[in-house]
Amino acid sequence: NLTDRTVQVCTVQFPEGSVHQRIYDVLFESARTAFSALLSAGDKEALKEYAGILETLLRIRQACCSGILVPKERLERAEKVVADLMKSKADNSDPLTAEEGKKLLDKLKDIFEESESAECCICLEEFSPEAAMILRSCSHVYC
């Protein structure tokens, strides 16, 4: 028999204008935009991207504990994505398509493209591309 599940909800209030608030806002806005676009094509399309969605939620949760937990490269990618989104919103008010949402998630979780290291999906430590192991069936990268 399983023990009863305990759910504990903790509300985190960041000081207005703090670095932690900025980190959270950037991660949340980039994730919200990507999720909305994926959901516009239906649940099936969103379920195809569950690993990217869960990774993005992990980063948001890390930001709630401390902005230091969010890898610098990941935050920089999210900032660039949000800046690009703001620019495209000014140019065109059409919402993102599901395909654009998938590209946005891929851009957010970009592993080796812009940095010389990656984060292990198991232990969350950084490692170099030379040390990378890739699971053949799902393409997850670990050290």
N, C-alpha and C positions, 0 to 999 in steps of 0.2 A: 504494500500500500504506500502511496505517496503521501507525504505530509501536506498539510494545507498550505496553499500558496499565500504569501504575504506580499502585498503591493504597497510600496511606500513612494509617495509623490513628494518631491522636494522642489519648491519653487525658488529659483535663483534670481536675485535682483542685482544687476550690475549697476554701479554708479553711472549716472548719465554722463556720456562723453568719455568713458574710460576706455582703455586699450582693450580690455576683455569684452566690452560691449561692441566695439568696432569689429573685433575678430568674429564674435558670434553673429553679428548682423551680416557680415560678408558671406560667411558660410551658409547661413540660413537663406539669404536671398538667392544665392547661386543654386542651392538645392531646391528651393521652392519653385524656381523658374523651370528647372529641368524636370521635376516631378510633374508639374502642371502640364507641361508639353507631352510627357509620356502618357499621362492619364487621359489626355484628349483623344488618344487613339484607342483607348480601352484598356481594361485590366490585363489582357493577354500581353500587350506590348510592354506594359510596366513590369509584369512578372518576368519577362525575358531579361530585364536589367536588375534583378533583385540584388546581385552582389554589389553593383555600383551604388544602388540605393542604400544598402546596409552600411557600406563604407562611408558614405556621406553622412548618414545618421551618427555613425561612430565619431566622426570629426566634430559634429555639432555637440555631442555629449562631452567630448574631451574639452571643448571650448568652455562648457559650463563649469567644469572642474578647474581648469586653468588654461589660459591661452598658450602657455609654454608647452603643453602636451600636443598641440597641433603642429605638425612638421612645417618648417618655414616655407619649403617649396610648395606645399599644398595650399598654404595660405596665400602665397604669391599668385598661384594659378587661379584661386577663387577670386582674388582682387582683380586680376586681369579679366576674368570672365564677367564679373559684375560691371566693370568699366565698359567692356564691349557691349553688354546688354543695355546699359544706359545710353550709349551712343546709338545703338540700333533702334531703341525706343524713340529717341529724338528724331531719327530719320524715318521710321516706319512704325506705325502703331499695331500692326498685325501680330497676333500671338504666335509663339513658336510652334512649329509642327512637331509631331512625334519624332521624326527623323532628326530634326534640329535639337530636340531634347536629348536624344541618345548621343549625338555628337558632343553636346554640352557635358553630359556625364563622363564621356570618354576623355574629354579635355580636362575635367576636374581630377580624374583619377590617373592621368597620364603618368606612366611609371618611369621610363628611362629617357623619354624624349628631351626634356629640358634640364635634367639634373644628372649628375654622375653617380647617384646612389638611389636606392629604392628602399621601401619599408616592407619588412617581412609581414605577410598576412597572418602569421601565427604568433610571433613574439613581439611584433611591432618595432623591432630594432632596425636601424638602417644598415644596408649592405651594398657592396658594389656590384655592377652587372656581371663581373667575372665570377662572383660567388653565387649567382642566382640559380635556383632550381625551378623548373616550370613543370607543373602537373599537366600531363598531356591531355587528359579528358576535359579539364575546365580552364586551363591556362592561368591558374593562380600562380603567383610568383612567391617563393619563400627562400630563406637562407639555409 
